[in-house]
Amino acid sequence: MARAVPEGARTACRRAVLVVVMAGVAGCVPQPRTFIARDQKPFVRGDSTAPGPFRVAVLPLANYSTDHDAPQRLTLTLLNELARIPGIEVVDPGAVDAALTKEPWTLLDRMPPDVADRIGAELHADALLVGALLEYGVRDGADGRVPQVSVALRLARTPGSRIVWSAVHGRDGADGEWLFGMGRVNATDQLAAEVVREALRPLAVAAAEAHQPRVGSLERK
């Protein structure tokens, strides 16, 4: 004769199964493909004695999607996420626009080093964030329309255009869905914000580590 299972045990079992299922689904969500330069202090100002944070100028994204206005919306998300990273100062977008009007080059995701150096000097920027919006739209799914977003970004030091960080990341609104629609992202703008946040996370960690004072420097004080 089978013994009755206490309600507390059944609840614990259900929770355990739920955790296993969620962990398995979380592993299916694509992760950004990133590169970070670990040598020569990539997120320290060129003149290490110069006061102030690491200045980053965000250039307009090249648009390879079918949405004409999407790069502007994604750039705003980039500006907001970068501004939250300790040790990074975002150059005023108006100053960036003014500097770009002085340069005839329009392929901003394929900028020659000399053009990048002139823009960096004009903005007093330690690095330029450039890239492209590869996809921003929706696909027809079995149970409705599903957003898709993908980007390619890179951070280039100025002068010199040395790449110190890059990321390629893409998400589908259904890639985190696991049960009864839970985990699904239905809004393209929300998915874009998640893509940007996930792509920038390794950069945020590296920049924050570089911004932390060393123990030796604190002792000297």
C-alpha positions in Angstrom: 0.0 0.0 0.0 1.4 3.4 -1.1 2.2 5.8 1.7 0.7 9.3 1.5 3.2 12.0 0.7 3.0 15.0 3.0 1.8 18.3 1.4 5.1 20.0 2.4 7.1 17.3 0.6 5.0 17.6 -2.5 5.4 21.4 -2.5 9.2 21.1 -2.1 9.3 18.6 -4.9 7.3 20.9 -7.2 9.6 23.8 -6.4 12.7 21.7 -7.1 11.3 20.6 -10.5 10.5 24.3 -11.3 14.1 25.4 -10.5 15.5 22.7 -12.7 13.3 23.6 -15.6 14.0 27.3 -15.2 17.8 26.7 -15.0 17.6 24.6 -18.2 15.7 27.2 -20.1 18.0 30.0 -18.9 20.9 28.1 -20.4 19.1 28.3 -23.8 19.1 32.1 -23.9 21.9 33.3 -26.2 24.9 35.0 -24.6 26.9 37.8 -26.2 30.1 36.9 -28.0 32.5 39.4 -26.5 36.2 40.4 -26.6 38.0 42.4 -23.9 41.6 43.5 -24.0 43.2 42.5 -20.8 46.6 44.1 -21.3 47.8 47.7 -21.1 45.0 48.8 -18.8 42.4 49.3 -21.6 39.9 51.3 -19.4 42.4 53.6 -17.8 42.8 57.1 -19.3 45.7 57.6 -21.7 47.4 59.9 -19.3 47.0 57.9 -16.1 47.7 61.0 -14.0 44.9 62.9 -15.6 42.0 63.4 -13.2 38.4 62.4 -14.1 36.6 59.4 -15.4 37.1 57.5 -18.7 35.3 59.4 -21.3 33.3 57.5 -24.0 31.7 59.1 -27.0 28.8 57.1 -28.5 28.5 57.5 -32.2 25.3 56.9 -34.2 24.8 53.2 -35.1 24.9 52.1 -38.7 21.5 50.7 -39.6 21.2 47.4 -41.4 17.6 46.7 -40.1 14.4 47.6 -41.8 13.4 50.1 -39.1 14.6 53.6 -39.9 14.2 55.0 -36.4 15.5 52.0 -34.4 19.2 53.1 -34.2 18.1 56.4 -32.5 16.1 54.4 -29.9 18.9 51.9 -29.4 21.5 54.7 -29.0 19.5 56.2 -26.2 19.5 52.8 -24.4 23.3 52.6 -24.9 23.8 56.1 -23.4 21.7 55.3 -20.4 23.4 51.9 -19.7 26.9 53.4 -20.1 26.1 56.3 -17.8 25.4 53.7 -15.0 28.9 52.2 -15.2 31.2 53.5 -12.5 34.3 55.3 -13.9 32.7 56.0 -17.3 31.6 59.5 -18.4 29.4 59.6 -21.5 30.2 62.5 -23.8 27.3 64.8 -24.5 25.4 63.6 -27.6 25.0 67.1 -28.8 28.8 67.5 -28.8 29.1 64.3 -30.7 26.7 65.5 -33.4 28.6 68.8 -33.7 31.9 67.0 -34.2 30.4 64.7 -36.8 29.2 67.6 -38.9 32.9 68.5 -39.4 33.7 65.1 -40.9 32.3 64.0 -44.3 32.7 60.3 -43.5 29.3 58.6 -43.2 30.1 54.9 -42.7 30.5 55.3 -38.9 30.9 51.5 -38.3 33.9 51.5 -40.7 35.7 54.7 -39.7 39.3 55.2 -40.7 41.8 55.7 -37.8 42.6 59.2 -38.8 38.9 60.3 -38.8 38.4 58.5 -35.4 41.4 60.3 -34.0 40.1 63.7 -35.1 36.7 63.1 -33.6 38.2 61.7 -30.4 40.4 64.8 -30.0 37.5 67.2 -30.7 35.5 65.5 -28.0 38.3 64.9 -25.5 37.2 61.3 -25.5 39.3 58.4 -24.4 37.3 56.0 -26.6 34.6 55.9 -29.2 31.8 53.4 -29.1 30.8 52.5 -32.6 28.7 49.7 -34.2 25.7 48.6 -36.1 22.1 47.6 -35.6 22.0 44.3 -37.5 18.3 43.3 -36.9 15.4 45.0 -35.4 11.9 43.7 -36.2 9.5 40.8 -35.8 8.9 37.4 -37.2 5.7 35.4 -37.5 5.6 32.7 -34.8 3.2 29.9 -34.2 1.3 31.9 -31.6 1.9 35.5 -32.7 4.6 37.9 -33.8 7.9 37.6 -32.1 10.5 40.5 -31.9 14.1 40.0 -32.9 17.1 42.3 -32.2 20.8 41.9 -32.9 23.7 44.4 -32.6 27.5 44.6 -33.2 29.4 47.0 -31.0 33.0 47.9 -30.3 34.9 50.3 -28.2 38.0 51.9 -29.8 40.6 53.9 -27.9 41.6 57.3 -29.2 44.1 58.0 -30.5 45.1 54.8 -32.3 41.7 53.1 -32.7 42.8 50.1 -30.7 39.8 47.9 -30.0 39.5 47.2 -26.3 36.0 45.7 -26.2 33.6 44.3 -28.7 30.3 42.4 -28.6 28.0 40.8 -31.0 24.6 39.8 -29.5 21.2 38.9 -30.8 18.0 37.8 -29.1 14.7 36.4 -30.1 11.7 37.3 -28.0 10.8 33.6 -27.5 14.3 32.3 -26.6 13.6 32.6 -22.9 10.1 31.2 -23.0 9.7 28.1 -21.0 6.1 27.5 -19.8 2.7 29.1 -20.7 4.5 32.1 -22.3 6.5 32.9 -19.2 9.9 34.4 -20.0 8.8 35.5 -23.4 9.5 39.1 -24.5 6.7 40.6 -26.7 7.9 44.2 -27.1 10.8 44.9 -29.5 12.0 47.9 -27.4 12.1 45.8 -24.3 14.0 43.1 -26.1 16.4 45.7 -27.5 17.1 47.0 -24.0 17.9 43.5 -22.7 20.2 42.9 -25.7 22.1 46.1 -24.9 22.3 45.4 -21.2 23.6 41.9 -21.7 26.1 43.0 -24.4 27.5 45.7 -22.1 27.7 43.6 -19.0 31.3 42.4 -19.5 32.4 45.9 -20.3 30.7 47.2 -17.2 32.6 44.6 -15.0 36.0 45.4 -16.6 35.5 49.2 -16.4 34.4 49.0 -12.8 37.4 46.8 -11.9 39.7 49.4 -13.5 38.0 52.2 -11.7 38.6 50.6 -8.2 41.6 52.1 -6.4 44.5 49.8 -5.7 45.4 48.8 -2.2 48.9 50.2 -2.6 47.6 53.6 -3.7 45.3 53.8 -0.7 48.2 52.9 1.6 50.4 55.7 0.1 47.6 58.1 0.9 
